[in-house]
Amino acid sequence: MADVPGLLRRGAVAVAAGRVALGVTALAWPSVPARPWVGASAGDLTARVFGRALGARDLALGLGALAALQGPAADSGQAAAWVGAGALSDALDVAASAASWGELPRLTKWLVAASAGGAALAGAAAAVALAASHEPSSHETP
């Protein structure tokens, strides 16, 4: 039988590593990850500033999640909080996209929504699994 919590944990590590890569890319070249999301305006000053800010957010969330997920003795409660925060930010990215759906690039908005939505769902599932593994059993003292 598949080790679902283990798979979710590995998925959370993969999403966190991708978040770090995206964050570093956005900090250095903000128009690269922004162009599929907002189109030609990705090179504008406003888009570059916000792209770097979002890159910093993703870098921090990714590094926090990776640190909390390290090793077999990792604190599942902290890992659940970091992974859950990343999932929330991804879900809010989908909501922000939906709010401007008609103005976003016709084809690539689907890619952005699917990737952010998938990361949000995977992150939420992993956060729930991590939180459940952190709960003390009924015979442990709180």
C-alpha positions in Angstrom: 0.0 0.0 0.0 1.2 3.5 -0.7 2.6 5.6 2.1 0.3 8.6 1.4 1.7 10.8 4.2 5.2 10.2 2.9 4.1 11.0 -0.6 2.5 14.2 0.6 5.6 15.1 2.5 7.8 14.6 -0.6 5.3 16.6 -2.6 5.5 19.4 -0.1 9.3 19.3 -0.4 9.1 19.5 -4.2 6.6 22.4 -4.1 8.8 24.2 -1.6 11.9 23.7 -3.8 10.0 25.0 -6.8 8.9 28.0 -4.8 12.5 28.8 -3.9 13.5 28.5 -7.6 10.6 30.7 -8.6 11.5 33.2 -5.9 15.2 33.5 -6.9 14.2 33.8 -10.5 11.6 36.6 -9.8 14.1 38.5 -7.7 16.8 38.4 -10.4 14.5 38.6 -13.5 11.0 39.6 -12.4 9.6 39.7 -15.9 10.4 36.0 -16.6 7.8 34.4 -14.2 5.5 37.5 -14.5 5.1 37.3 -18.3 2.9 34.2 -18.4 0.8 35.7 -15.7 0.3 39.3 -16.7 1.5 39.3 -20.3 3.4 42.1 -22.1 3.1 44.5 -19.1 5.6 42.2 -17.2 8.4 44.5 -18.2 6.8 47.6 -16.7 8.3 49.1 -13.6 5.2 48.4 -11.5 5.2 44.7 -12.6 8.9 44.4 -11.9 8.5 45.8 -8.4 5.6 43.5 -7.6 7.3 40.6 -9.3 10.3 41.0 -7.0 8.1 41.4 -4.0 6.2 38.2 -4.8 9.6 36.5 -5.5 10.8 37.5 -2.0 7.5 36.0 -0.6 8.0 32.8 -2.4 11.6 32.5 -1.5 10.8 33.0 2.2 7.9 30.6 2.2 9.9 28.0 0.3 13.0 28.2 2.5 10.8 28.1 5.7 9.0 25.0 4.5 12.2 23.3 3.4 13.8 24.0 6.8 10.8 22.8 8.7 10.6 19.6 6.6 14.2 18.6 7.0 15.2 15.3 8.5 13.2 12.6 10.2 13.0 14.6 13.4 11.4 17.6 11.7 8.6 19.2 13.7 5.4 18.3 11.8 3.5 21.2 13.4 6.0 23.8 12.1 6.1 22.1 8.7 2.3 22.1 8.5 2.2 25.8 9.3 4.9 26.6 6.6 3.3 24.3 4.0 -0.1 25.6 4.8 1.0 29.3 4.4 2.4 28.4 1.0 -0.8 26.7 0.0 -2.8 29.8 1.1 -0.6 32.1 -0.9 -1.1 29.9 -4.0 -4.8 29.8 -3.5 -4.8 33.6 -3.2 -2.8 33.8 -6.4 -5.6 31.8 -8.1 -8.2 34.2 -6.6 -6.2 37.2 -7.8 -6.0 35.7 -11.3 -9.7 35.0 -11.3 -10.5 38.6 -10.3 -8.7 39.8 -13.4 -9.4 36.8 -15.7 -10.7 38.7 -18.7 -7.6 41.0 -18.8 -4.9 38.3 -18.5 -3.2 36.6 -21.5 -5.7 34.2 -23.2 -3.6 31.0 -23.1 -1.0 31.3 -20.4 -3.5 32.4 -17.7 -4.7 28.7 -17.7 -1.1 27.5 -17.1 -0.7 29.9 -14.2 -4.1 29.1 -12.7 -3.5 25.3 -13.0 0.0 25.5 -11.5 -1.0 27.7 -8.6 -4.2 25.8 -8.1 -2.3 22.4 -8.1 0.3 23.7 -5.7 -2.5 25.0 -3.4 -4.3 21.7 -3.4 -1.1 19.7 -2.9 0.1 22.0 -0.2 -3.3 21.9 1.6 -3.3 18.1 1.6 0.3 18.0 2.8 -0.4 20.5 5.6 -3.4 18.5 6.8 -1.4 15.3 6.8 1.5 17.0 8.6 -0.8 18.5 11.2 -2.5 15.1 11.7 0.9 13.5 12.3 1.7 16.1 14.9 -1.4 15.6 17.0 -0.6 13.9 20.3 -2.3 10.5 20.7 -4.9 10.1 23.4 -2.4 8.3 25.7 0.2 11.1 25.5 0.3 14.1 27.8 -0.3 17.4 26.0 
